[in-house]
Amino acid sequence: FETLLFNLLILGELTDDCGRVWRRNSHDLYILEITNPTSIVRILSRRPNESSEACRFDELLPQIRCSLPKDTLFSLRRKSTAKETNRPSFDEKELESDEVQRVWQYLQLIKEEPELIQQFYYDPNVKRTSPAECLKTLIRNCGVKNPSWSELRYFVNFLNYQLRDCEESTFCNTSLVEDTLEGFRKFVVNFMIIMSKDFSMRSLTDIDTSQTHGASADSKEGDDIVPFRLRRRWEETPHPYIFFNPDHDTMTFLGFRVDQEGNLLDPQTRKIIQEGIMTRHLRTGLYVQKVDLENSFESYSKFQKIELLCAVMGINYGHDPDDSYELTGDNVKKILAIYMRFRCNIPVIIMGETGCGKTKLIRYLCGLQTEGVRQRNMLLMKIHGGTTYKDIEKNVLQAEAMAINNKHEGTNIDTVLFFDEANTTEALGMIKEIMVDRRCNGRPLSDSLKFIVACNPYRKHTDEMIQKLESAGLGYHVTAEETAERLGKIPLRQLVYRVHAIPESMCSLVWDFGQLNPEVEELYTQQIVRRYVAQGRLPGDENLVSAIASVLAASQRFMREKKDECSFVSLRDVKRAMEVMLWFHEHFQHFSSLMQEKESDNEDDGENEDETEFHVLQPNLKEEPPASVDELSVLKEEEHASFKVERRKLIDYSGRFNPLKEEVTVKREIDEGSTWFKSILKRIPHAAPRKERVILPEETHTDSKPPRFDLSNTLELEESYSGLFLEENGDVNDRIDPVTWSLILALGVCYQARLTEREEYREAIAKSFQPPCRLPGGAERIEREISRCQETLMGELELGPNIARNEALSENVFMMVVCIELRIPLFVVGKPGSSKSLAKTVVADNMQGARSRSDLFKKFKQIQLVSYQCSPQSTPEGILATFKQCSELQESKNEQTTSDTFASVVVLDEVGLAEDSPKMPLKTLHPLLDDDQNDEFVIQSGKSFTRVAFIGLSNWALDPAKMNRGIMLCRNEPDGDELEATARGICGCNEDILTHIEHLISPLVRGYKDLYAKQKTLKKLTEGKKDEFFGLRDFYSLIKMIVCIAKEQQRRPNWEELEQTIKRNFSGLLEEDFNPVRILMDHIGFPEEYFQDEERTEVDSLDLIRASLNRESVMGDGRYLLIMTENFAALPRIKQLLLEQDEEEPYVIFGSGFPKDQLFTQVCRNINRVKMCMETGRTVILLNLENLYESLYDALNQYYVSFGGEKYVDLGLGNNRVKCRVHRNFRTVAIILFNRLIVIAEKDVVYNKFPIPLINRLEKHFLVMSSG
């Protein structure tokens, strides 16, 4: 850009690539606005290796230097003129204005003669003060150490507005109220000054502090984010308000208290804001006038709070625009803070975490102003990385038309244009022009149109999180050191939110929005739950509301205490949890019947749960029960030797317990068996008191009749035993009601799934269950119910051969089914090999509505997946087009059936790869994933689509702004037990095969875990961030080959076969001190005699490649080949091997680094060539095509979809996806036939540039002239 300006201004001409020249018109005048070189903007525009002392051409031009107020004051004191220093001074018009003079007169008087404030009124005829004296007074009182001119202006505007109202108010007229409210006017003026400081004081770091941090070119990366850090948080500072109502007479008090000593107090902390702000006499006078300075705002009803808001905002008819919105003192102050900024023409720029309630609050503010009339006064524009200057201008024009229409209708309401997540776009310059200059492309904007900007915070990931992201493969195309997307020196991908730098003139206007405190969040949670119960969607009363809300609030608190991406929770999570809970409650009968059938099958195998439970209980009736006994079983006779076990809790009939733990006795009748019951009481520790009586559903058992107990004898119970039978101590086999079952599964979907360490969560959350949601079995019961439901769902699936129903696949499928049914966005995060892509294909194959093979899946929606392959070339337009295609398809299908039985699913494959795109395409997801129902008074800009289901597959967590809009499933690296279970699952139900390989499973798992850990210490891999060169896909492929050998040969694999399978799957990495093949061999226990056998033929790379290409291999369906070589020397040898097997000439696609080979159109041409080879059965060899490989991920997975006897797979890039028919000879079970897909690449390219997901999908071999 500087080169462009130099050519235009200094050389006077511009030249393009074709040699065409445009000369500057000599009559044109150019004025450049350039910020100070030491300012924030200069810091953030500096490149990583650029010196801060680099020469700038603009220093050669004539200059006028605009100084900050402090510098101007220094110049004025030296009595230097603007002409002498070429620096503008205090603007004379501003100095002479009534606003500045009124404020100065009051501030000067309150400093010199504060008692005269009682009678003082602004006099415009008083002699004006000097610029230096006025500036000194304003700087001293504004509350900012080194203010900008705009900060002084906003301070003056707000204080002048309030002082003008003070002069008009009857209650501030000393001649009318001096007898009862002596000193009231002085109190109000002092209070107005405190308020003005609060409204003008910046929340971000001061300018001078920022300059200090950014002055050195050698400063740390973290310093570049300092200017955008919040130093003043909403919750940590008091906000006392006195507002003059629109009648300019009456007043509204909010957010403070005054103690009997006359000190101004913060009502939350009781800290003194200002001592002696009023006299005792005045405080008494206000109390007589029924001004209560001690009453808590939170004690008001919602209607009273709305009345208070309406009084300040001048609304005649108070109505509740959103009955689900909980009004608190905190958000009422925020609403009024925004409204007062509107009044005083102060721009509104708020910063807050995602999901903290910014949008909801602004919606409520705008809805309140409509007074219940159907009138649109809010335009919501959700900004994202693809938002352009034209998009913003278009929305400004639309908002202006709304404002003009509202004004013509004579309504006195504000029309608001709300820019949500404004700092995610590069078009921040236009937003700055709108907010600060009140212009759009130089055109003045109407005063009747108000603007609000919301920004995401500037925070950097922790070093541990950055390492986690980089090791997962983020940014493999461009290293963190080379990426152009930066905030100063910090790569955007290392920020919690991928945001751009706010222009410096906006920084002083930003104020922290704060967070919902836990108490308020719990109130909202109860409101959400209460709505479902009140509508009859869940059966229950207020006790159920309290029980569910308690569990959800505990889950929210637990998540916030985490230090990773799981900590970002909001009320969105509560709403989703209730949706999921309702869905499970509606499908309870379907799942329950299937689970009962499964249990019945187990009973037929001799696993009758009833018998087991009875035989466990029966000895306890004869022997002394253990100390953990927590329930009394009352057994009654029934016909045919059947009896019922009725479980009851002990009841505290007194209903009141002394806090001093005094003994309270309760009379209770027990039968002649009370001796046995007393023996229990002697051995049970102190338990918490319990007042409720809960009777569980009866369970019928048939067996010999046990002893009978009648409630006849009397037993005295101490307080210690009144809460003896707690829910969490119940038996894990006790029945739970459908509502509790649904709540458990909702917790599993919405909270547990995102955690890596889940046991801690279950233990913590089990303690929050309370009647009527009893949880017998505690944390163990939560895990059991979630696992049972997942296993039930998996039991209804039809899977291909050698696919293990392991924990990863079960959970992935379970989460996808639930989220697709409810159209809740789902992000599946896990390392390569965690069954993400497989689960996607399995779900698509089984969720076919009425055409499904399973009766359970017939009750679910029919779905169609539309995939978008993400890459660094991804664009916002491509993602939008995918959503549009899905939306139109879903609408069309459901209109045909007049029902909601069809769901389109947008699938973003490898979604994290798009985060490296300079166009930030993933920001388009924010409005597309939101499910906010627009109110009648709100217009939402941008394209609106019918809500569709969404699944994002990624190897790492994305930024919280995206993750918070959906559910995250985090799949960890499986432990040894899970790997062993998966290995056995690959065998299917074939016990013979399992017998042949059982002895190998545990050693192979231990060997893989050992190998996996050691590779992370290799310098070659860690430097290229490829420390997961070998992964789960390699291990699973090894097991599949061993299974195929056992199946074909009907025996145990011999040592030679094991060596070859290991080398087939764990080759391609040459390190002197790291031999993955030998590590696995050692764990299996290869005998030394095998290695010392002179007749044994050493298997080299060429033999392994030949075996992989062999049409008659007994090692099953091998993976595609990745052959690492030097200077592509392997290509002729591979061609020769193919000719040896009677293959036709392979089709070779050779890429390059030339610009036109990188074009999207060329990538599509190459994809089409691969497609033709797959359909015709011809081998294809790919070389130097790094920009193509992501398009083949589905094909590399080798899990095909079958239609009409043919196999199909997706190919394509972005939303340009096609179904490719796979030739019948392409692959068949146990035999590899004619065509193949072979990737040949330079070894250094693989180690440094290939993404981990691609490396893990391929069978890797290293082939140079010496290795053959």
Order of alpha helices (4+ residues) and beta strands (2+ residues): alpha-beta-beta-alpha-alpha-alpha-alpha-alpha-alpha-alpha-alpha-alpha-alpha-beta-beta-beta-beta-beta-alpha-alpha-alpha-beta-alpha-beta-alpha-beta-alpha-beta-beta-beta-alpha-beta-beta-alpha-beta-alpha-alpha-alpha-alpha-alpha-beta-beta-beta-alpha-beta-beta-alpha-alpha-alpha-alpha-beta-alpha-alpha-beta-alpha-beta-alpha-beta-beta-alpha-beta-alpha-alpha-alpha-alpha-alpha-alpha-alpha-alpha-beta-alpha-beta-alpha-beta-alpha-beta-beta-beta-beta-alpha-alpha-beta
